[in-house]
Amino acid sequence: MGSTEMFKPFEHGDESSSIEDLTLENQVDCVNVYGNLQITKDQHGLQLVKQLQTFINSIVTELEKQPLPEKIQIKPEQEIDNPFL
């Protein structure tokens, strides 16, 4: 993956970015990370892990900016019927 701009964590919601097959999904109260990322022992693997590190560091920076509650309650996502089924 090239140098794709990542979203700012916890801002705007409903944004997503990806690093290979790893999806990073933004919400206003959480960031979801799911999928697969193979970090190989080569220059490409180093580039991928640095991209992930930069993104993780941005989450840490954002969380450290303000006092945080011990644990928040995440609202369950509402399931929507698939109109194609």
N, C-alpha and C positions, 0 to 999 in steps of 0.2 A: 504494500500500500504506500502511496505517496504521502506528502505532507498535507493531509486533509485537516481542515480546521475542526477542532472539537468544540462542542457546546460548552457554555459556562454552567457548571453543576448547580442544580437547584434553582435555575432561573428559567422562566417561560414554560417549562414542562413540555411534554410531547415532542421532544427532539431526540434524535438518535444519531449515533456515529458508529463506525465499525473499524476494527483492526482485523483484517483477514476475516475469519468466521466468528470473531468475538464481537458481540453487539453490546453497545453502551447506550442505555436508554435513560433519558432525563425526565424526572418528574419534579414538582416543586418541593416535595418532602422526602424524596429518595432518588437514588441512582441505581438502576438495575444493570447488572453485568451478567451476560449469559452467552453460551456458545462454546467455541473451541478456538484456542490459539496455540499453535505449535511453534515453540521458540527453538529454533535450530542453532547449533553451535557454529555459526558463520556470520558474515556481515549482515545478511538479511535478518537473521534472528536477533542480532544486536539492535538493528534499527527498529524492529517490532517491539522489543522489550523497552527500549528507550521511549517509544511513543506511548506505551502503556504506563510507564513510570511517570511521564509528564502529566498524563491525565489523572492518575492516582494522586500525584502531588497537588494538582489543582483542587481535587476534592478535599484533601486534608487542609489546604490553605483556607478554603471556603468554610469548612466546619470550625476551624480555629478562630474565625473572625468574631464569633458571638457566643454567649453562654448557651449551652445546650441542655435540654431536659435529659433525664436519665434514659428514657425510652419513649418514643412516640407510638401511637396506634396508627397503623397504616390502614387506610380504607380499602377494603377488598374491591378489586376491579369488577365492574358490572359486566356480566357476560352478555354479548349481543348475538342474537340468532344470525347464523350465516345465511344470507339470502341466496347463496348459490347451491345450497343443499336441498 
